[in-house]
């Protein structure tokens, strides 16, 4: 049993070491991810698809649209606490 099992018992915990696990650990620590941040910090290219995978596993992944300093509008993903 992991600490994640205690926090979200209704959710399936992804396999340790994979992209889903890395994203979940980042979000569990209170982090927020955009596609650019996920690519540079975690090496994840398809963030929206991976967040969809986590949602289907029962994790309360949320998203919102933010505006970058350059004026672009992008999605930001976070874990609802």
C-alpha positions in Angstrom: 0.0 0.0 0.0 1.3 3.5 -0.9 0.5 6.9 0.6 -1.6 7.5 -2.5 -3.8 4.6 -1.6 -4.6 6.2 1.7 -5.4 9.6 0.2 -7.6 8.5 -2.7 -8.8 4.9 -2.0 -11.3 4.9 -4.9 -8.5 5.7 -7.4 -6.3 3.3 -9.2 -2.6 4.0 -8.6 -0.6 4.0 -11.9 2.5 1.8 -12.2 5.6 3.4 -10.5 8.1 4.9 -12.9 5.7 5.5 -15.8 4.5 8.9 -17.2 1.2 8.6 -15.4 2.9 8.0 -12.1 5.3 11.0 -12.6 2.4 13.3 -13.5 0.4 12.2 -10.5 3.3 12.7 -8.1 3.9 16.2 -9.5 0.2 17.1 -9.1 0.0 15.4 -5.7 2.8 17.7 -4.5 0.6 20.7 -5.4 2.1 21.4 -8.8 0.3 22.6 -11.9 1.2 21.6 -15.4 0.9 23.1 -18.8 2.0 21.2 -21.9 5.3 23.2 -22.0 6.1 22.5 -18.4 5.2 18.8 -18.7 7.5 18.5 -21.6 10.5 20.3 -20.0 10.1 19.0 -16.5 8.7 15.5 -17.0 9.4 14.7 -20.7 5.6 14.2 -21.3 4.4 15.2 -24.8 0.7 14.4 -24.6 -0.3 15.9 -21.3 -4.1 16.2 -22.1 -4.2 12.5 -23.0 -2.3 11.4 -19.9 -4.6 13.6 -17.7 -7.6 11.9 -19.4 -6.0 8.5 -18.5 -5.7 9.6 -14.8 -9.3 10.8 -14.8 -10.5 7.4 -16.0 -8.5 5.9 -13.2 -10.6 8.0 -10.8 -8.2 10.9 -10.1 -9.9 14.3 -9.8 -7.7 16.1 -12.4 -9.0 19.5 -13.2 -8.0 22.0 -15.9 -8.5 25.6 -16.7 -7.4 28.0 -19.4 -4.6 30.5 -18.5 -2.9 33.2 -20.4 0.9 33.0 -20.7 3.2 36.1 -20.4 3.4 36.1 -24.2 -0.4 36.2 -24.5 -1.0 32.6 -25.6 -4.0 30.8 -24.0 -3.1 27.3 -22.8 -4.6 24.6 -20.5 -3.2 24.2 -17.0 -3.8 20.9 -15.2 -4.0 20.4 -11.4 -5.3 18.0 -8.8 -8.5 19.0 -7.0 -7.9 18.7 -3.2 
